[in-house]
Amino acid sequence: MSALVGIDVGGTAIKGGAVSTGGEIITRREIPSGIDEGPEAVVERLAGLARELGAVDALGLGVPGLLDRERGVVLSSPNLRPLDDFPLRDELARRLAIESGNVRIENDANVAAIGEHWLGGARGESHVLLVTLGTGVGGGLILGGRLFLGEGGGGEVGHTVVDAAGPLCGCGQHGCLEVLASATAARRRAREAGLTEDLEELAAAARAAPGAERDLLRAVGGDLGRGLGTVVTLLDLRCFLIGGGFGRALDVLRAGVAEGIAERTTGPGRAGLRILCAELGPDAGWIGAARLAC
Ligand SMILES: [Zn+2]
């Protein structure tokens, strides 16, 4: 069996690798995105990396932002503006001399969920939501063992409204989970509270002793929990996987998360809830993308 190749395109780095169909990681690579050089240069880099990784007849691609999956086009991506409306899938397929249909393109949070479900912290789970706490809050929903997209944009938990009186979000609503519990939001909240904006330091201080840092992370965790509580009520989901750079602070967010969920749920939905750490870190995206290349 040939290896599966996946690539995760980010605003600053492109990560890729090859995995055996049995789930063994064969190789991984990381190169700068060079997004400012324009779409042609980026697609050249992607093709070069795909060849290096051995993508002879299929490739999976994770891309941040809103996608037109039918046409293989990135409609809008705040971190990859030069790629907006660029026929990424077809241009890549042409350079690799493979069929367009064999280049599978999916949103970055969704490929991360697929990766964690295949080889990471959500292995064996039927129903799980991956929540990625980074620059924004990404969501990837697995239902019945498969990625759930609804009509195409499903799983976007980052833009569920937690506090309608909260800060304005980039999406135009107020108080989305993203403006309350992303890494960016946590830094802003720390700054407003007169605390360090370094989230590693903030988490370390919260772990070390009770105080303002612990209180702040409990409050941020509370907002995350209120967001997840809505999901528990709607879907009776019992397993959440928390990833992204700020997800590493889950140990100090956890008390708040539990309070927030309890506040927004009633009845049996709360029983047996598991809030787990994502396991694959920055590899989740390309591993999930590789899974798409099956
Ligand atoms: Zn929003």
Boltz pocket constraint, residues with backbone or C-beta under 6 A from the ligand:
constraints:
  - pocket:
      binder: B
      contacts: [[A, 158], [A, 159], [A, 160], [A, 169], [A, 170], [A, 171], [A, 172], [A, 173], [A, 176], [A, 178]]
      max_distance: 6.0
